[in-house]
Protein backbone atom coordinates (compact mmCIF):
# COMPACT_ATOMS: atom_id res chain seq x y z
CA UNK A 1 0.00 0.00 0.00
CA UNK A 2 1.31 3.42 -0.96
CA UNK A 3 0.32 6.28 1.36
CA UNK A 4 0.77 9.74 -0.25
CA UNK A 5 2.40 12.59 1.62
CA UNK A 6 0.61 15.78 2.60
CA UNK A 7 1.05 19.29 3.99
CA UNK A 8 -0.40 19.81 7.47
CA UNK A 9 -2.90 22.65 7.09
CA UNK A 10 -6.16 21.56 8.70
CA UNK A 11 -6.79 21.80 12.44
CA UNK A 12 -7.19 18.12 13.24
CA UNK A 13 -8.73 16.13 14.75
CA UNK A 14 -12.09 17.85 14.45
CA UNK A 15 -14.56 17.20 17.30
CA UNK A 16 -17.14 14.44 17.33
CA UNK A 17 -20.06 15.81 19.32
CA UNK A 18 -23.43 14.71 20.59
CA UNK A 19 -26.02 17.34 19.66
CA UNK A 20 -29.47 17.64 21.16
CA UNK A 21 -31.78 19.09 18.53
CA UNK A 22 -34.90 20.66 20.02
CA UNK A 23 -37.94 20.93 17.77
CA UNK A 24 -41.48 22.07 18.38
CA UNK A 25 -44.77 21.92 16.53
CA UNK A 26 -44.76 25.71 16.27
CA UNK A 27 -41.48 25.64 14.37
CA UNK A 28 -42.59 22.77 12.18
CA UNK A 29 -45.69 24.52 10.87
CA UNK A 30 -44.18 27.98 10.53
CA UNK A 31 -43.46 29.13 6.97
CA UNK A 32 -41.61 32.43 7.25
CA UNK A 33 -41.19 35.55 9.29
CA UNK A 34 -43.79 37.31 7.22
CA UNK A 35 -46.38 34.56 7.56
CA UNK A 36 -49.49 36.03 9.16
CA UNK A 37 -49.97 32.75 11.04
CA UNK A 38 -46.48 32.94 12.49
CA UNK A 39 -46.19 32.16 16.20
CA UNK A 40 -45.24 35.17 18.30
CA UNK A 41 -42.27 35.17 20.68
CA UNK A 42 -44.60 35.11 23.68
CA UNK A 43 -46.45 32.14 22.25
CA UNK A 44 -43.14 30.35 21.82
CA UNK A 45 -42.22 30.94 25.44
CA UNK A 46 -45.60 29.46 26.42
CA UNK A 47 -45.04 26.32 24.33
CA UNK A 48 -45.93 23.35 26.51
CA UNK A 49 -43.45 20.59 27.21
CA UNK A 50 -45.68 18.21 25.30
CA UNK A 51 -45.02 20.23 22.14
CA UNK A 52 -41.23 19.88 22.44
CA UNK A 53 -39.27 17.04 20.89
CA UNK A 54 -35.58 16.30 21.44
CA UNK A 55 -33.47 14.43 18.92
CA UNK A 56 -29.92 13.46 19.90
CA UNK A 57 -27.35 12.59 17.28
CA UNK A 58 -23.64 12.38 16.54
CA UNK A 59 -22.08 15.13 14.43
CA UNK A 60 -18.51 15.25 13.15
CA UNK A 61 -17.50 18.90 13.02
CA UNK A 62 -15.42 19.30 9.88
CA UNK A 63 -16.58 22.89 9.89
CA UNK A 64 -13.78 23.24 12.50
CA UNK A 65 -10.88 22.40 10.19
CA UNK A 66 -9.81 26.07 10.11
CA UNK A 67 -11.20 29.57 9.81
CA UNK A 68 -10.37 30.73 6.29
CA UNK A 69 -10.29 27.24 4.77
CA UNK A 70 -12.93 25.63 7.01
CA UNK A 71 -14.80 22.60 5.77
CA UNK A 72 -14.10 19.25 4.16
CA UNK A 73 -12.10 20.56 1.20
CA UNK A 74 -8.92 21.29 3.15
CA UNK A 75 -8.49 17.61 3.97
CA UNK A 76 -8.19 16.91 0.23
CA UNK A 77 -6.09 19.99 -0.42
CA UNK A 78 -3.43 18.88 2.07
CA UNK A 79 -2.53 16.07 -0.35
CA UNK A 80 -3.06 18.03 -3.54
CA UNK A 81 -1.01 21.03 -2.44
CA UNK A 82 1.85 18.81 -1.31
CA UNK A 83 2.03 17.48 -4.87
CA UNK A 84 1.70 20.99 -6.32
CA UNK A 85 4.65 22.18 -4.19
CA UNK A 86 6.67 19.10 -5.07
CA UNK A 87 6.16 19.87 -8.77
CA UNK A 88 7.20 23.50 -8.14
CA UNK A 89 3.94 24.82 -9.53
CA UNK A 90 3.67 28.55 -10.21
CA UNK A 91 -0.11 28.69 -10.25
CA UNK A 92 -3.08 26.47 -9.37
CA UNK A 93 -6.22 26.20 -11.50
CA UNK A 94 -9.48 24.95 -10.06
CA UNK A 95 -13.19 25.47 -10.59
CA UNK A 96 -16.63 25.62 -8.98
CA UNK A 97 -19.69 27.80 -8.54
CA UNK A 98 -19.32 31.47 -7.63
CA UNK A 99 -19.96 30.49 -3.98
CA UNK A 100 -17.80 27.37 -4.17
CA UNK A 101 -16.42 26.29 -0.79
CA UNK A 102 -13.72 24.31 -2.57
CA UNK A 103 -12.60 27.32 -4.63
CA UNK A 104 -12.40 29.49 -1.50
CA UNK A 105 -10.52 26.84 0.47
CA UNK A 106 -8.08 26.41 -2.43
CA UNK A 107 -7.49 30.16 -2.68
CA UNK A 108 -6.84 30.42 1.06
CA UNK A 109 -4.62 27.35 1.38
CA UNK A 110 -2.66 28.16 -1.78
CA UNK A 111 -2.00 31.70 -0.52
CA UNK A 112 -0.72 30.18 2.72
CA UNK A 113 1.67 27.93 0.80
CA UNK A 114 2.82 30.73 -1.51
CA UNK A 115 1.18 29.63 -4.76
CA UNK A 116 -1.03 31.84 -6.92
CA UNK A 117 -4.54 30.70 -7.83
CA UNK A 118 -6.84 31.12 -10.81
CA UNK A 119 -10.46 30.17 -10.25
CA UNK A 120 -12.87 29.32 -13.05
CA UNK A 121 -16.27 30.06 -11.55
CA UNK A 122 -19.81 29.46 -12.76
CA UNK A 123 -21.52 32.82 -12.33
CA UNK A 124 -21.28 36.52 -13.08
CA UNK A 125 -19.07 39.16 -11.53
CA UNK A 126 -21.07 41.12 -8.98
CA UNK A 127 -20.80 44.73 -7.88
CA UNK A 128 -20.94 43.55 -4.27
CA UNK A 129 -18.93 40.41 -3.60
CA UNK A 130 -20.36 38.37 -0.73
CA UNK A 131 -19.54 35.16 1.10
CA UNK A 132 -16.93 32.94 -0.54
CA UNK A 133 -16.58 35.30 -3.49
CA UNK A 134 -15.57 38.14 -1.16
CA UNK A 135 -12.92 35.92 0.43
CA UNK A 136 -11.57 34.83 -2.96
CA UNK A 137 -10.95 38.46 -3.85
CA UNK A 138 -9.25 39.12 -0.50
CA UNK A 139 -6.84 36.24 -1.12
CA UNK A 140 -5.71 37.90 -4.36
CA UNK A 141 -7.16 35.24 -6.62
CA UNK A 142 -7.48 35.64 -10.38
CA UNK A 143 -11.12 34.87 -11.23
CA UNK A 144 -12.53 33.84 -14.61
CA UNK A 145 -16.35 33.93 -14.74
CA UNK A 146 -18.18 31.41 -16.91
CA UNK A 147 -21.79 30.99 -17.90
CA UNK A 148 -23.45 27.60 -17.36
CA UNK A 149 -22.71 26.34 -20.88
CA UNK A 150 -19.05 27.36 -20.64
CA UNK A 151 -18.76 25.79 -17.20
CA UNK A 152 -19.95 22.43 -18.51
CA UNK A 153 -16.71 22.40 -20.55
CA UNK A 154 -14.53 23.80 -17.75
CA UNK A 155 -12.06 20.90 -17.68
CA UNK A 156 -11.16 21.42 -21.34
CA UNK A 157 -11.05 25.17 -20.80
CA UNK A 158 -8.56 24.80 -17.93
CA UNK A 159 -6.47 22.44 -20.04
CA UNK A 160 -6.26 24.96 -22.89
CA UNK A 161 -5.33 27.79 -20.51
CA UNK A 162 -2.69 25.55 -18.96
CA UNK A 163 -1.15 24.95 -22.38
CA UNK A 164 -0.91 28.71 -22.97
CA UNK A 165 0.92 29.28 -19.71
CA UNK A 166 3.16 26.26 -20.27
CA UNK A 167 4.42 27.89 -23.47
CA UNK A 168 5.37 30.89 -21.33
CA UNK A 169 7.38 28.71 -19.01
CA UNK A 170 4.80 28.55 -16.20
CA UNK A 171 4.00 25.39 -14.28
CA UNK A 172 0.25 24.99 -13.75
CA UNK A 173 -1.26 22.47 -11.34
CA UNK A 174 -4.91 21.70 -12.13
CA UNK A 175 -7.23 20.58 -9.32
CA UNK A 176 -10.59 19.15 -10.43
CA UNK A 177 -13.87 20.41 -8.98
CA UNK A 178 -14.11 19.68 -5.27
CA UNK A 179 -10.55 18.37 -5.18
CA UNK A 180 -12.07 15.06 -6.21
CA UNK A 181 -9.26 12.94 -7.62
CA UNK A 182 -7.80 9.64 -6.46
CA UNK A 183 -5.15 11.66 -4.63
CA UNK A 184 -7.57 14.21 -3.17
CA UNK A 185 -9.89 11.61 -1.68
CA UNK A 186 -7.09 10.54 0.65
CA UNK A 187 -8.37 13.35 2.84
CA UNK A 188 -11.34 11.14 3.68
CA UNK A 189 -9.58 7.79 3.50
CA UNK A 190 -7.40 9.03 6.39
CA UNK A 191 -10.48 10.60 8.03
CA UNK A 192 -11.66 7.11 9.00
CA UNK A 193 -8.47 6.54 11.02
CA UNK A 194 -9.14 9.80 12.86
CA UNK A 195 -12.73 8.83 13.57
CA UNK A 196 -11.63 5.39 14.86
CA UNK A 197 -9.73 7.12 17.64
CA UNK A 198 -12.89 8.98 18.71
CA UNK A 199 -15.52 6.24 18.69
CA UNK A 200 -15.86 2.49 18.24
CA UNK A 201 -16.89 2.37 14.59
CA UNK A 202 -18.12 -1.21 14.94
CA UNK A 203 -21.12 0.34 16.69
CA UNK A 204 -21.75 2.83 13.86
CA UNK A 205 -24.02 1.92 10.99
CA UNK A 206 -23.11 4.77 8.65
CA UNK A 207 -21.88 8.27 7.87
CA UNK A 208 -24.23 10.81 6.32
CA UNK A 209 -22.83 13.65 4.20
CA UNK A 210 -23.64 16.14 1.46
CA UNK A 211 -22.28 15.20 -1.95
CA UNK A 212 -21.34 17.53 -4.81
CA UNK A 213 -18.29 16.28 -6.70
CA UNK A 214 -18.21 12.88 -4.97
CA UNK A 215 -14.73 13.02 -3.44
CA UNK A 216 -15.75 13.00 0.20
CA UNK A 217 -18.09 10.02 -0.24
CA UNK A 218 -15.47 8.16 -2.30
CA UNK A 219 -12.83 8.68 0.39
CA UNK A 220 -15.20 7.54 3.13
CA UNK A 221 -16.15 4.47 1.11
CA UNK A 222 -12.51 3.53 0.45
CA UNK A 223 -11.51 4.31 4.04
CA UNK A 224 -14.28 2.14 5.44
CA UNK A 225 -13.31 -0.73 3.12
CA UNK A 226 -9.64 -0.39 4.06
CA UNK A 227 -10.56 -0.65 7.74
CA UNK A 228 -12.91 -3.59 7.10
CA UNK A 229 -15.93 -1.71 8.43
CA UNK A 230 -19.47 -2.67 7.54
CA UNK A 231 -20.88 0.84 7.74
CA UNK A 232 -22.78 2.47 4.88
CA UNK A 233 -21.90 5.80 3.30
CA UNK A 234 -24.96 7.99 2.68
CA UNK A 235 -24.28 10.66 0.05
CA UNK A 236 -26.93 13.37 -0.33
CA UNK A 237 -26.76 14.41 -3.95
CA UNK A 238 -26.96 18.19 -4.50
CA UNK A 239 -25.64 18.67 -8.03
CA UNK A 240 -25.50 15.84 -10.58
CA UNK A 241 -28.00 13.17 -11.54
CA UNK A 242 -28.11 10.21 -9.18
CA UNK A 243 -26.64 7.87 -11.80
CA UNK A 244 -23.77 10.22 -12.69
CA UNK A 245 -22.68 10.91 -9.10
CA UNK A 246 -22.91 7.27 -8.06
CA UNK A 247 -20.69 6.25 -10.99
CA UNK A 248 -18.22 9.03 -10.17
CA UNK A 249 -17.98 8.08 -6.47
CA UNK A 250 -17.34 4.43 -7.29
CA UNK A 251 -14.78 5.29 -9.98
CA UNK A 252 -12.87 7.49 -7.55
CA UNK A 253 -12.93 4.91 -4.75
CA UNK A 254 -11.94 2.03 -7.04
CA UNK A 255 -9.33 4.24 -8.73
CA UNK A 256 -7.69 4.96 -5.37
CA UNK A 257 -7.59 1.23 -4.58
CA UNK A 258 -5.73 0.63 -7.86
CA UNK A 259 -3.46 3.69 -7.78
CA UNK A 260 -2.30 3.17 -4.20
CA UNK A 261 -2.52 -0.62 -4.06
CA UNK A 262 -4.95 -0.63 -1.17
CA UNK A 263 -5.55 -4.12 0.28
CA UNK A 264 -9.34 -3.96 0.01
CA UNK A 265 -12.27 -4.13 -2.37
CA UNK A 266 -15.02 -1.56 -2.76
CA UNK A 267 -18.45 -2.92 -1.89
CA UNK A 268 -20.97 -1.02 -4.02
CA UNK A 269 -23.80 -1.98 -1.68
CA UNK A 270 -22.23 0.14 1.07
CA UNK A 271 -22.90 3.31 -0.93
CA UNK A 272 -26.36 4.85 -0.84
CA UNK A 273 -26.92 7.99 -2.92
CA UNK A 274 -29.88 9.96 -1.59
CA UNK A 275 -31.63 12.02 -4.23
CA UNK A 276 -34.47 14.54 -4.27
CA UNK A 277 -33.15 17.09 -1.77
CA UNK A 278 -31.87 19.62 -4.30
CA UNK A 279 -34.82 19.87 -6.68
CA UNK A 280 -34.67 23.66 -6.40
CA UNK A 281 -31.19 23.58 -7.97
CA UNK A 282 -27.63 23.64 -6.69
CA UNK A 283 -27.53 27.42 -6.19
CA UNK A 284 -30.97 27.66 -4.56
CA UNK A 285 -32.60 26.46 -1.37
CA UNK A 286 -36.29 25.96 -0.65
CA UNK A 287 -38.27 27.53 2.17
CA UNK A 288 -38.82 24.28 4.05
CA UNK A 289 -35.06 23.72 4.24
CA UNK A 290 -34.44 27.32 5.36
CA UNK A 291 -37.00 26.79 8.11
CA UNK A 292 -35.18 23.67 9.31
CA UNK A 293 -31.77 25.39 9.11
CA UNK A 294 -33.08 28.26 11.27
CA UNK A 295 -34.70 25.85 13.73
CA UNK A 296 -31.44 23.90 14.06
CA UNK A 297 -29.38 27.09 14.47
CA UNK A 298 -31.63 28.25 17.34
CA UNK A 299 -31.54 24.85 19.00
CA UNK A 300 -27.89 23.83 18.59
CA UNK A 301 -26.01 27.03 17.76
CA UNK A 302 -24.80 25.50 14.49
CA UNK A 303 -25.40 27.19 11.14
CA UNK A 304 -25.71 25.16 7.96
CA UNK A 305 -25.05 26.40 4.42
CA UNK A 306 -27.60 26.58 1.57
CA UNK A 307 -25.85 24.44 -1.06
CA UNK A 308 -24.61 21.42 0.90
CA UNK A 309 -25.08 20.90 4.64
CA UNK A 310 -28.55 22.47 4.78
CA UNK A 311 -29.86 20.05 2.17
CA UNK A 312 -27.99 17.10 3.67
CA UNK A 313 -29.37 17.84 7.14
CA UNK A 314 -32.90 17.99 5.78
CA UNK A 315 -32.40 14.46 4.42
CA UNK A 316 -30.74 13.36 7.68
CA UNK A 317 -33.67 14.71 9.69
CA UNK A 318 -36.20 12.89 7.49
CA UNK A 319 -34.37 9.58 7.19
CA UNK A 320 -32.33 9.26 10.39
CA UNK A 321 -33.57 11.54 13.16
CA UNK A 322 -37.25 10.86 12.56
CA UNK A 323 -36.40 7.17 13.01
CA UNK A 324 -34.41 7.80 16.23
CA UNK A 325 -31.18 6.53 14.70
CA UNK A 326 -28.93 9.53 15.37
CA UNK A 327 -26.58 7.61 17.65
CA UNK A 328 -25.90 5.01 14.97
CA UNK A 329 -25.45 7.20 11.88
CA UNK A 330 -23.01 10.14 12.10
CA UNK A 331 -23.84 13.42 10.39
CA UNK A 332 -20.72 14.90 8.79
CA UNK A 333 -20.76 18.70 8.88
CA UNK A 334 -18.65 19.63 5.85
CA UNK A 335 -18.57 23.38 6.51
CA UNK A 336 -19.65 25.99 4.00
CA UNK A 337 -20.90 28.65 6.42
CA UNK A 338 -19.59 31.50 4.22
CA UNK A 339 -22.09 30.52 1.53
CA UNK A 340 -24.90 31.51 3.90
CA UNK A 341 -23.82 35.16 3.73
CA UNK A 342 -24.74 35.32 0.06
CA UNK A 343 -28.34 34.47 1.03
CA UNK A 344 -28.72 36.52 4.20
CA UNK A 345 -32.12 37.97 3.26
CA UNK A 346 -33.55 34.50 2.70
CA UNK A 347 -32.09 33.20 5.96
CA UNK A 348 -33.32 36.16 8.00
CA UNK A 349 -36.91 35.52 6.95
CA UNK A 350 -36.80 32.58 9.33
CA UNK A 351 -34.95 34.28 12.20
CA UNK A 352 -36.69 35.60 15.29
N, C-alpha and C positions, 0 to 999 in steps of 0.2 A: 504494500500500500504506500502510495506517495502522498505525503501531506504538504500542501503548498505553504510557503512562508507568507507573512503578513506584516503590515505596519500596525502598531497599537495606537488606535485613535479613539475608539469607543470607550465609554466609562462602564466597565464590566466587572462583575456580573450585575445585570439589572435585577431589581427585586421581583420576587414572586409573592404576591399579596392575596389575602382573602378579603374580598369586598362584600359589604352588605348593602344591597341595592333596595332602597325603600320605594315602593310604588303605592299609589292610591287610586281609587276609582275616579276621583276628581281629575287627576292628571290624565288618566287613560281616556276620558271622554272629552277633554279639552282640545280645541282645534288650534286656536291662536290667541294672541294677546287681544286682538281686536274682535274676537268672537263675543257677541252680545250675551251668550250663555256662559261666558267664562266665569269660573269660580273666583270670588273675591279673596283677598288675603285673609280677612276675618273668617270667612267660611273655611278656608284651609286650616286655620288654627283650631277650628272647632271640629275638624274631621275626627270621627270616632275611631277608636282602636280597631274596630271591626272592619273599617274601610282600608286599613293599612296592611300591605303585604311586604314581607322581607324575603329577598332572594340572595343567598350567599353563593359566591363562586370564586374560583381561582383566576387571577389575572397576572400575566407576565408583562412587566412594565418596560417594554422596549422603547417607550417614549422617554425613557431616562438615559438613553445612550450618550447624550450630550446636549448642549443647549443649541448651538448653531446647526449641528448636523444630527439632531435628535431623530430617532426612528429606526426602522429596520434596515434602511439602506446602508448605513455606515458599516454594519457588519460585513456586507459584501464588498464595500469599497476598501476595507482594510487589505483585502487580498488583491483587488484590482490595482490599487494605487502602489502597492509594493512592486507589482510587475511593471507598472508604468515608470516608476523610479529606476528600476533595474534596467529598463530599456532606454533610459535617459531621454524620456519624452519631453518635448518642448511645450506641447499643448494637448489637452484632453478634449475630445468630442463626446458629447452624449446628447440624449434627447428625452422629450416628455411633453406633457401638457404645460400650459403657461403657469399653472400652480403645482407643477410636479415636485413632490417631496424628494425624489431621487435626484433631479437636476439641482435643487437647492443644496442637498447634502453633498453632491459632487463638487459644486462650486466652493462650498465652505471647506471641505476636506482637502481639495486640491490647492486652495489658497494657503492652507496650513502647511502643506508639504512643498510649496514653492513652485507649483505648476499652473500655468494659465489654463483657462477653460473656455470653450465655445459651446453654447447650448443651442440646440435646434428645437424650438418650442412650437407646439400647436396652439396658435392664438394670435391676437393682434397686439401691437404695442399700445399701451394705455397712457393717457395723460397722467394718471395717478396710479403708480405702481403700489400694489398691496400684497400682503402675505409673502409667499415664497418669491414672487417676482421682485418685490422690494428688496429682499435679502440678496437675490442674485445680483442685482445692480450694485449693492453695497460691497459685494465681494469682488467687484471689478470684472465681472464676466462679460464676454462678448456674446450677444444674443442675436440669433437669426430666427425671425418669426415666419411660421409657415401656416398656410391654410390647411383645411382637413385633407384635401386631395394631395397636396404636396407632402403632408406628414405621412400619408400612407406609403410613400416611397422614400422615407427619411433615411433608411439604411443605405440605399444607393446614393442618395444625396451626400451623406457624410463620406462615403467612399470616394466620390468624385472630388469633394473638397480636400480630402486627405491627399489625393494624388497631386493636386495643385500645390499644396504646401510642401510635399515631398520633393517636387522639382525645385523648390526654393531652399532645399536643404533643411527643412523642418521635420522633426520626428513627431508624428501624431499618434496618440493612443486612443482608440475608439472603444467606448463602453456602450453596450447595447442598452435599450430602455430598461430601467429598473435594476441595472447591474446584473441582469439575468443571463449569465453564461455558466458553463460548467466550472469555471474558476470562482465566479462571484457567489455561487450558491454554497460555497464552503462556509460562508458566514452563518448559514443555518444548519449545515452538517455539524459544525463545531458547537452550535447553540445547544444541541441535544446533550452534549457532555456537560455543559454548564447547568442545564436544567436537572440533570441526574444528581448533581451535588446539592440541589435544593429540595428535592422531593423524590420519593420512591416511584419511579415511572411505571413500575409493574402494577401500581394501583390506579394508573391514569388510562382512560379509554381513548383519549384523543386530544388534539390541539386544534383550535378554531382560529382562523385568520382571514383577513381580507386578501384578495388576490387580484393583481393587475397584470404584471408581466410574467408571473408564475415562478419566479426565482425563490421566493421564501418558501412556498409550498414544496417545491422540488428539493430544496435543501433539507427541510423537515422530513420529507419522505425518505431521502437517502440516509439521513442521520438516524432515523428510527430503524431502518433496515440494518444499518451498520452495527447498531447496538442491540439487534435482535429483539426489538420491542414489537408488541402486537397492536399498538395504538393506531388509530386512524388519523389521517390528516384531512381536516375539513377546510376547503378553500372556497371562500365566498367570492364569486366572480363579479367584478365590477366593470369590466371593459370589453373583453372579447366574447365570442360565442362560446357556449359551454364545450362544444366539440373541439374548437381551436385551442382553448386554454388547457383543457385536459391533455391533449396531445403534446402541447408545449411543455407542460410540467413533467410528463413522463419522459419526454426526450431529454430534458435537462438532467433529470435524476439518473436515467440510464446512461447518459453521456458521461456524467461524473464517475459512475462506477467503472466505465471503460477507461476513461482518461487517467484516472488515478488508481486503477487496479484495486478497487475496494472489494474486500472479501464478503460480498453480500449480493443478493438479488432483489430487485424492486418488485414488490407485490402490488399489482395494479388495484387490487380490491381494497387496499388500505388508503386509497385516495378517493375522497368524495367531493366533487365539485358541486357547490350549492348555487343555483341560478335563480334569477327572478327578483333580486334585491337591488338592481340598478336599472330598472325599466325606464326611469326618468332620464337616463344617460349619464355617462361618466362624469361630466362637469356639473351636473345638477343633483339636487336632493329634494325628495318629496316632503310634504308637510308632516306626514305621520312619523317619518324618521327624525325630522327636526324636533318634534315633540318629545320623542324618546331620548334624543341626545340631551335636551334641556332637562328632562326629568332625571336622567342619570347624573348630569353635572350637579344638580341641586342635592342629590342624594349622596353621591360619592366624592364630589369635588374633583372629578376627572372629566375633561372635555375631549370629545371625539371630533374627528374632522369629517367634512361632507363627502369626500370622494371614496374613502376607504373604511376607516374604523367605524364611522357612523352607520354605514350600510351593513358592515360585518356584525356589529353589535345588535342591530335589528334582527338579523338572522339568528344570532346566538340567543337572543331573548325568546324568539318564537320556538326555536328547535330544542334548546338546551335548558334555559332557565324555567320556561313554562312546564318542563318535565322534571324539574327539581334534580337536574344532573350537573349542576355547576361545580361540584367538588370532584367530578370525574373527568370533565372535559375543560381544559384550560383555554381561556380567551387570551390571545396574543394581541396586546396593544402595540401596533406598529408605528405609532407616532402620527405626524401629519398635522399637528395643532395649528401651524402657521396658515394652512389652507382655510381654516375657519375665518380668518380675518378678511378674506376676500368676499365673504358672505355674511358680514356682521349684521346687516339689516334683516336678513332672513332669520338668523339666529335669535336676534333680539325680540322678534315677534313672540317668541315662546319663553322669554325671560320675565320674571316677576319684578 
